[in-house]
Amino acid sequence: MATPKKSPAAKKSPAAKKSPAAKKSPAAKGPAAKRVVAKSLPPPRSADEQRRDAAQALALSLAAAALDKKAERIEIIDVFGKADYADFLLLMSGRVDRQVQAIAQAVEARAEEQGQRARSVEGARQGQWVVVDFGDVVAHVFVEEERRSRDLESLWMDARRVPFQDPTGATTAPR
């Protein structure tokens, strides 16, 4: 069987040869190069992942605001997929009711600086246990005695703890 002959127009002329710079560019290598470039990019984040990341950033920021008011035993608990009312719980303690109220106000003020408003605030008058609900993040500020009696940490023993760094440089250890 005879092979078809190439026409003179099909032959490459010296002018049609690619320059060394053109050989190096991914676009010059055709569709295969585009597939390689696309595979090297991270997959796009889903809306749930983006919302979770924003909620975690808010929780970390609120923890920093609480530290400014000398809050103690701060824990950020990741309840994403475990609770339908929030993605993160922020638990912290104050020594007396006045400090608990000040911590709750600082947390609320920091959220407002970031464009977040509390959906509800409960217990602020009594100051023993203040709950500030931001939707995806719920902050609980306790007097230590009340925190021990409620023991919310034991309800979420299997949940991941989010480490964060306080201004002194100490990092909380995740469990």
Buried (B, 14 or more C-beta within 10 A) or exposed (E): EEEEEEEEEEEEEEEEEEEEEEEEEEEEBEEEEEEEEEEEEEEEEEEEEEBBEBBBEBBBBBBBBBBBBEBBEBBBBBBBEEBEEBBBBBBBBBEEBEBBBBBBBBBBEBBEEEEBEBEEBEBBEEBBBBBBBBBBBBBBBBBBEBBEEBEBBEEBEEBBBBEBEBEEEEEBEEE
